[in-house]
Structures are given as structure tokens and as C-alpha cells.
Amino acid sequence: MKMAKIVLAYSGGLDTSVIIPWLKENYDGCEVIATCVDVGQGDELDVVYEKALKSGASKCYIIDAKEEFVKDYVWPMLKSGAIYEGKYLLGTSIARPLISKELVKVAKKENADYICHGATGKGNDQVRFELSVKALSPDTKIIAPWRVWDIKSREDAIDYANKHGIEVPVTKKRPYSMDRNVLHLSHEGGDLENPANQPIDDLCLICNNIEKAPDNPEYVTIGFEKGAPVSINGEKLEPLQLLEKANEIAAINGVGILDLVENRLVGMKSRGVYETPGGTLLYEAHKVLESLVLDRNTMSFKSQVAIKYSELLYDGMWFTPLMKALQAFVESTQEYCTGEVKMKLYKGNCFSVGVTSPYSLYSEEMVTFGEDNVYEQSDAEGFINLYGLPLKMNAMMKQKNNIKLF
């Protein structure tokens, strides 16, 4: 009988740590190939390789995808302006398509039968992983232990890990589920499950709390070329370096902390605390630049596209024809989105104090309250008459038929 090969999306966290021995117990003779895709988890990955093998994996791939993640996933999302439900910068969502792609590549290389993930049956990630796999490798089968095993809670998972001698980075006193990449860090579970509870003082691991942020504002200038960030304070940086630098600056100033109740795809509401320092800074700067270089109709339609883009991304629909089409539209809007935005950061706040672009549509000569020689104010009368003609005709009809106007 052929030994089953299972590629496991491995992080070294609680869920995926206990999945390895569980797979070995429930898929007799199977070979577990742990695959960790590095999208900026930081020092969390220092012990992943040895830990995976010690837990029972036959192999462990650690794939450095940080540069690709920022350049080909974070930057396109940033250009789109996608923000889920007006607040969430989609830090977890945007990493899942890339992780899934790498899992598929390993599965093809190893001629594996299954791809396994540690997402729960209550969450969004199960959908994101599995839809991406279906889009890239439709014949690959999926194993989702949380939907079938006897472990019913994170406390059960901790007990299972202890029973099998597996070290895990959570305790029953700090049972948060965390997801980290170079764009963000999320915290869910534990006392956060009650939205009435204020997060504990030391919850944030990246950003300073507002109380600990510097007492003086910091100014930073972000340079963009065709919608993509390219420099900070005049220093040209590669995408990964730039996001890391933006993270450092914004985090010190307490920028990017979000306490959010969101609507999950599976139908329930969930509460999480997100740290997205550099992403918040870059999003805000990008919006300001667009206000200078995009015309009114394009900005209006693009804002509608951003909502649909965010929903598709949140729902795991990255590898779809519609997302590809939306991205093409977004890229076309960024042709002249080049310039510099000066931002002021202070005690969790982040706002623009100046913007320039060689492609600016703003004309100081045109909008001045002083005397000018380029705008005929009398032209506005004819414009208003024509623009308001439908309103006037409707009112005249009502008068003719004795219908009250107000």
C-alpha cells in the first residue's frame, strides 16, 4: 500500500504543532512534509525546522517569500485601496494566496496526495487556503483536522501538545491566536472574545501603546512611483526594506493599532486586535497622493472597486478572473500616481501635512480666493441652470398638478 504524503502548512504555532502527531496517528504510515512559508514571521521561525522534525515530520521546507509577498501581493493591494469593512487592512488575508501557492509547489515537487492546514472550521482561513488550492491544483485533496478531530478548544490543543511532549508558544494564561507577517500582527481569542473587555496593556508586541509613544511628533516623507512606495525621507528602498522601515517608524509612534469586530465569511462576528503600523502609514499617504492626481470620476469608481476588491480578498478569491480584471483596472489608475507625501505621526495619529506630484491636477491659480485671470465665475450660472434643469422641470410638473413641493 502506497504511503500517503501530506504537505502541511506549518507555522510552529499551537495548531500546526499538534497536527503533525495527529496526522501520524490517524493516517497510518503517512509521511508529513512540513512547509513553512516565510512572509515575515520574524524570530518565530528560528526553531521551526528542528521543531517540525522533532514533532514527527519527515521533511521541513522553509521558503523565504518575503520579497515576493511585499512586491506582488501587498503593493497591489495597497494600490487598490482595499480596506475590509472600512477598517481592516487585510494583513492575514493577503498572505494566504501566496502561502497556498507555495504549498501547491511543494506538493507537486513531492508528488504529495494531500495538503493539510490548521485553520479552524469557524474561521476564514480554511476558505482562503482551500479556494486557492482548488484554483491552482484542482486534483489535490485537502485535510482540515479542526473539522474532524476530537480537539474542541485551544485548551484541549495545549493538553494534547503537553501529552506528546511538544513545546508550544501559548499558555492557558495567554491563549491568543496570533498571525504575523511583515505587514501585520493579529491577536484573537482569550479575553478578546468578549468585545466588552479592554485589551490587556501588554497585548501589542509591535506597536507602542499611545501612552508610551514619543511626546513630540515625527515627520516622514513617502515617495511613490506609479502607486508603489519607493522611498522614505528621500532614501530609495526595495519593497521589503521599505515596509520594514515604515513599520519601525510608525510602530514607535503608536500608529496602526486597530480593535475591530468584523463579519467573518462563515457568518459570525469576531473580535480581533491588529497591529499594522507601516501599512497604516503607507495606506494613508497613498490616499492623499491619489486625491491630488486622480480625477473625480476615477476616484469615485475606484472607491467602489476597492470595496469589491477587499471582499474578494477577504473571502479567499485572489486567484479568480474577477480579481485579475479588478487588478488591471487598479494598475491603469496608478499610471500618474507618482509623487511625495509628507506625513505627521503623533500618539497613534497619522495624517498628511503636504503632498507634491509632477502629475498634479490641482491648480492653485484656478482655486485661489484672490483675483485670477483663468476662471470666469459668471460661467457658473449657465452650468447651474443646465445642471439643475431636471429639478426645475420636476417642480414645474408638480405645480401644474397642484402637488405640494414641500
C-alpha positions in Angstrom: 0.0 0.0 0.0 1.4 3.4 -1.0 2.4 5.6 1.9 0.3 8.8 1.9 2.3 12.0 1.5 0.8 15.1 3.3 2.1 18.6 2.8 1.3 20.6 6.0 1.1 24.3 6.1 3.3 24.6 9.2 4.0 27.6 11.4 5.3 26.1 14.6 2.3 27.5 16.4 -0.1 25.6 18.6 -2.4 24.2 15.9 0.1 23.0 13.4 2.4 21.7 16.1 -0.2 19.2 17.3 -1.4 18.4 13.8 1.9 16.5 13.0 1.5 13.8 15.6 -2.3 13.7 15.0 -1.7 13.0 11.3 0.8 10.3 12.1 -1.8 8.7 14.4 -4.8 8.9 12.1 -3.2 8.4 8.6 -1.2 5.1 9.2 2.3 5.3 7.8 1.8 8.7 6.3 4.8 11.0 5.6 4.3 14.6 6.8 6.2 17.2 4.9 6.1 20.4 7.0 6.1 23.6 4.8 6.7 27.0 6.4 6.4 30.0 4.0 8.3 32.9 5.5 6.2 36.1 4.9 7.9 37.9 7.7 7.1 36.0 10.9 10.4 37.1 12.4 12.1 35.2 15.1 9.1 32.8 15.3 10.9 30.8 12.6 14.2 30.4 14.4 13.1 27.0 15.9 10.7 25.8 13.2 12.9 23.4 11.3 14.1 21.4 14.3 10.6 21.6 15.9 8.9 20.1 12.9 11.3 17.2 12.6 11.1 16.6 16.4 7.3 16.6 16.2 7.4 13.8 13.6 7.7 15.5 10.2 9.9 13.7 7.7 11.0 16.9 6.0 10.6 20.6 6.6 10.7 23.3 3.9 11.3 26.9 4.9 10.6 29.1 1.9 11.6 32.7 2.0 8.8 34.6 0.2 9.1 38.0 2.0 10.2 40.0 -1.1 7.5 38.4 -3.3 4.9 39.0 -0.6 5.5 42.7 -0.4 6.1 43.3 -4.1 3.5 41.1 -5.7 0.8 41.0 -3.0 1.0 43.9 -0.5 1.8 46.6 -3.1 -1.0 45.6 -5.5 -3.5 45.6 -2.5 -2.2 49.0 -1.4 -2.7 50.5 -4.8 -6.3 49.2 -4.8 -7.1 51.0 -1.6 -8.8 47.8 -0.3 -9.9 48.0 3.3 -12.4 45.4 4.6 -15.4 47.0 6.2 -13.7 50.3 6.2 -11.1 49.4 8.8 -9.3 46.1 8.4 -6.1 46.3 6.2 -6.3 42.6 5.3 -3.0 41.7 6.8 -3.8 38.0 7.3 -5.9 37.7 4.1 -3.3 38.9 1.7 -0.7 36.3 2.8 -2.9 33.3 2.3 -2.8 33.2 -1.6 1.0 33.2 -1.6 1.3 30.6 1.1 -1.2 28.4 -0.8 0.8 28.8 -4.0 4.0 27.6 -2.3 2.2 24.7 -0.7 1.0 23.6 -4.1 4.5 23.9 -5.5 5.9 21.7 -2.7 3.0 19.2 -3.2 3.8 19.0 -6.9 7.5 18.5 -6.2 7.0 15.8 -3.6 4.1 14.1 -5.5 2.0 14.5 -2.4 -1.5 13.2 -2.0 -2.8 15.9 0.4 -2.4 19.4 1.5 -3.2 20.0 5.2 -3.9 23.2 7.0 -4.5 24.2 10.7 -7.4 26.6 10.1 -10.5 26.1 12.2 -14.0 25.3 11.0 -15.1 28.7 12.4 -12.6 30.9 10.5 -11.9 32.5 7.2 -8.5 30.9 6.6 -10.0 27.5 5.8 -11.8 29.1 2.9 -8.8 31.1 1.7 -6.4 28.1 1.7 -8.8 25.7 0.1 -10.1 28.0 -2.6 -6.5 28.9 -3.6 -5.6 25.2 -3.8 -8.6 24.5 -5.9 -7.7 27.3 -8.3 -4.0 26.2 -8.6 -4.3 22.4 -8.2 -7.8 21.2 -8.6 -7.0 17.5 -8.1 -5.2 17.9 -4.7 -7.1 16.7 -1.7 -7.4 18.7 1.5 -7.2 17.7 5.1 -8.6 20.1 7.7 -8.1 18.5 11.2 -10.1 21.1 13.1 -13.2 20.0 11.2 -12.9 16.3 12.2 -10.7 15.7 15.3 -11.8 15.4 18.9 -9.9 18.5 20.0 -12.6 21.1 20.6 -10.7 24.1 22.1 -7.3 25.7 22.3 -7.1 24.4 25.9 -7.6 20.9 24.5 -4.9 21.5 22.0 -2.5 22.6 24.7 -3.2 19.5 26.7 -2.6 17.4 23.6 0.7 19.1 22.9 1.8 18.6 26.5 0.8 14.9 26.3 3.0 14.4 23.2 5.9 16.5 24.6 5.5 19.3 22.1 6.5 22.8 23.1 4.0 25.4 22.0 4.2 29.2 22.1 1.0 29.7 24.1 -0.2 29.0 27.6 -3.7 28.8 29.1 -2.9 32.2 30.7 -2.1 33.8 27.4 -4.1 31.7 24.9 -4.2 34.2 22.0 -4.2 33.0 18.4 -1.7 35.2 16.6 -0.9 35.6 12.9 2.2 37.5 12.0 3.8 38.7 8.8 5.8 41.7 7.7 2.6 43.7 7.2 0.8 43.0 10.4 0.3 41.0 13.7 -3.2 39.9 14.7 -4.4 38.8 18.1 -7.6 36.8 18.7 -9.2 34.6 21.3 -8.9 34.6 25.1 -10.3 37.6 26.9 -10.7 39.4 23.5 -13.6 37.1 22.7 -15.7 39.4 24.8 -15.9 42.7 23.0 -16.6 44.5 26.3 -13.1 43.7 27.5 -10.4 46.2 27.1 -7.2 44.6 25.7 -4.5 43.9 28.3 -1.8 46.6 28.5 0.9 44.4 27.1 -1.1 42.8 24.3 0.7 44.7 21.4 4.0 43.2 20.5 5.0 45.6 17.7 3.4 49.0 18.3 3.9 51.3 21.2 0.8 51.9 23.2 -0.2 55.6 22.7 0.8 56.3 26.3 4.4 55.1 25.6 4.7 56.9 22.2 7.0 59.9 22.0 5.7 63.2 23.2 6.9 65.0 20.0 5.5 64.4 16.5 7.7 62.7 13.8 7.6 63.8 10.2 8.2 61.3 7.4 8.1 61.7 3.6 6.9 58.8 1.5 7.8 58.7 -2.2 5.7 56.8 -4.7 6.2 55.8 -8.3 3.1 54.6 -10.2 1.3 53.9 -6.9 4.1 51.8 -5.3 6.1 53.2 -2.4 9.7 53.6 -3.4 11.4 55.9 -0.8 11.2 57.1 2.8 12.7 60.5 3.6 14.4 60.6 0.2 16.1 57.2 0.6 15.3 54.7 -2.2 14.5 51.3 -0.7 13.5 47.9 -2.1 9.9 46.9 -1.2 10.7 44.7 1.8 13.2 47.2 3.2 10.7 50.0 2.7 7.9 48.2 4.5 10.2 47.2 7.4 11.4 50.9 7.7 7.8 52.1 7.6 6.9 49.6 10.3 9.7 50.8 12.5 8.8 54.5 12.2 5.0 54.0 12.7 5.3 51.5 15.5 7.3 53.8 17.6 4.6 56.4 17.3 1.8 54.1 18.2 0.3 54.2 14.7 -1.6 51.2 13.3 -3.4 49.6 16.3 -6.9 48.5 15.5 -9.5 46.9 17.8 -12.2 45.5 15.5 -15.3 43.5 15.4 -15.6 42.2 11.9 -18.0 40.0 9.9 -16.4 36.7 9.0 -17.3 34.9 5.8 -18.7 31.9 7.6 -21.5 34.1 9.1 -20.4 35.1 12.6 -18.8 38.2 14.0 -15.3 38.1 15.5 -13.2 40.5 17.5 -9.5 40.9 17.0 -6.8 43.4 17.7 -4.5 44.1 14.7 -1.1 45.9 14.6 -0.4 47.2 11.1 2.0 50.2 11.6 3.8 50.5 8.3 0.7 49.5 6.3 -1.4 52.2 8.0 1.2 54.9 7.2 1.6 53.8 3.6 -2.2 53.5 3.0 -2.8 57.0 4.4 -0.1 58.5 2.3 -1.2 56.7 -0.9 -4.8 58.0 -0.4 -3.5 61.6 -0.1 -1.5 61.3 -3.3 -4.4 59.8 -5.2 -6.5 62.8 -4.1 -4.0 65.0 -6.0 -3.6 63.1 -9.2 -6.9 61.2 -9.9 -10.0 62.9 -11.4 -13.3 62.9 -9.7 -15.0 60.1 -11.7 -12.0 57.8 -11.4 -11.7 58.3 -7.7 -15.4 57.6 -7.2 -15.4 54.4 -9.2 -12.1 53.2 -7.8 -13.6 53.6 -4.3 -16.3 51.2 -5.3 -13.8 48.8 -6.8 -11.8 48.9 -3.5 -14.8 47.6 -1.6 -15.3 44.7 -4.0 -11.5 44.0 -4.1 -11.5 43.8 -0.3 -14.4 41.4 -0.2 -12.9 39.1 -2.8 -9.5 39.1 -1.0 -11.2 38.6 2.4 -13.2 35.7 1.0 -10.3 33.9 -0.5 -11.0 34.8 -4.1 -7.5 36.0 -5.1 -7.0 33.6 -8.0 -10.2 34.5 -9.8 -10.9 36.1 -13.2 -12.7 39.0 -11.5 -9.8 39.8 -9.2 -7.4 39.7 -12.2 -9.7 42.2 -14.0 -10.0 44.5 -11.0 -6.3 44.5 -10.6 -5.9 45.5 -14.2 -8.2 48.4 -13.6 -6.3 49.4 -10.5 -3.0 49.4 -12.3 -4.4 51.6 -15.0 -5.4 54.2 -12.4 -1.8 54.3 -11.0 -0.1 55.5 -14.1 0.3 59.0 -12.8 0.3 58.2 -9.1 3.8 59.4 -8.6 5.0 62.0 -6.1 5.8 62.6 -2.4 3.6 62.8 0.7 4.8 64.3 3.9 3.1 62.7 6.9 2.9 63.7 10.6 2.9 60.9 13.2 1.9 61.6 16.7 0.4 59.4 19.5 -1.3 57.0 17.2 -2.4 59.6 14.7 -1.1 59.7 11.1 -2.1 62.4 8.7 -0.8 64.4 5.7 0.9 67.8 6.0 1.9 68.2 2.4 1.8 66.5 -1.0 3.5 67.1 -4.4 3.4 65.4 -7.8 4.5 66.2 -11.3 1.1 65.0 -12.4 -0.9 67.0 -10.0 -4.4 68.0 -11.2 -4.5 70.7 -8.6 -4.2 74.3 -9.8 -3.5 77.0 -7.2 -4.1 79.6 -9.9 -7.5 78.2 -10.6 -8.8 77.8 -7.0 -7.4 80.9 -5.3 -9.7 83.2 -3.4 -7.7 86.0 -4.7 -8.0 87.6 -8.1 -7.3 85.4 -11.0 -7.3 85.5 -14.8 -8.2 81.9 -15.6 -11.7 81.3 -14.3 -14.8 83.1 -15.4 -17.1 83.0 -12.4 -20.0 84.1 -14.5 -19.8 80.8 -16.4 -21.2 79.0 -13.3 -24.6 80.5 -13.8 -25.2 78.7 -17.1 -23.7 75.5 -15.7 -26.1 75.6 -12.7 -29.1 76.3 -15.0 -28.4 73.2 -17.1 -27.3 71.0 -14.2 -30.5 71.9 -12.3 -32.9 71.7 -15.3 -34.3 68.3 -14.3 -35.1 69.6 -10.8 -36.8 72.6 -12.2 -38.8 70.6 -14.7 -39.9 68.2 -12.0 -41.0 71.1 -9.8 -42.9 72.7 -12.7 -44.8 69.5 -13.3 -45.8 69.3 -9.6 -47.0 72.9 -9.6 -49.1 72.2 -12.7 -50.8 69.3 -11.0 -51.2 71.0 -7.6 -48.7 68.6 -5.9 -47.0 70.0 -2.8 -43.4 70.8 -3.3 -42.5 70.7 0.4 
